[in-house]
């Protein structure tokens, strides 16, 4: 089922969670186990009938070996809880592997799954022989994973290609998709496009690189009006952005503040006294804030 009452009444949950919780991971594991039980991995990991070698299911040992080899850090059977010893008593607590590892695993499953089609029933061994149709099986798995992610507000989605991408914040995501940069400076256009691509990446470290690159783009933008004098250049740019005095003053304050953030928070430089920005939500906030400023400046310049 995909059309739940609460979604119809309240709309879908905001996709803001950038880490996969033990609850979501347990749902993914349950989905995979059900697929194993149905024989859905038999196309790539076949269990052969002793009488004639037709495929009669999937080889769980082969699946386990492949997962452990390709997904360092995952164990088989897949763990959804771990034993915790707090010196007084031992108990099991919900567990989820690293989010990126989970997303890799989900892509692995997509590439391996296929819809099993029961054929002849082998009476002696009491099993069916299977053929497989991979695209429908992959699409069913994709729909299930996306539903689990959506219902839990997870900011990732699987495309029809089997690749998982990050779901961007709604307003910023639409702007990033439709904005075309034509600044007249090819290097700057490439920098801004690189930011856009990296900010959509599922890896938080790559998204932080997008933030760093965006700040580099901001410094280059400030020189567009007069490359020989950055202070004069930014004044010309801000004058063109707003002629209303109070707003012009606030934009200048914002430009100064953005420059200060870039110089003091390990975004543009690497001095030991700088504070790194690591938190994923803070990276989103700073990217959104600077992107809005850049977009305003370039639109008034007719470059975006």
Secondary structure, 3 states (H helix, E strand, C coil): CCCCHHHHHHCCCCCCECCCCHHHHHHHHHHHHHHHHHCCCCCCCEEECCCCCCEEEECHHHHHHHHHHHCCCCCCCCCCEEEEECCCCEEEEECCCCHHHHHHHHHHHHHHCCEEEEEEEECCCCEEEEEEEHHHHHHHHHHHHHHHHHHCCECEEECCCCCEEECCCHHHHHHHHHCCCCCCCHHHHHHHHHHHHHHCCCCHHHHHHHHHHHHHHHHHHCCCCCCCCHHHHHHHHHHHHCCCHHHHHHHHHHHHHHHHHHHHCCCCCCCCCCCCCCCHHHHHHHHHHHHHHHHHHHHHHCCC
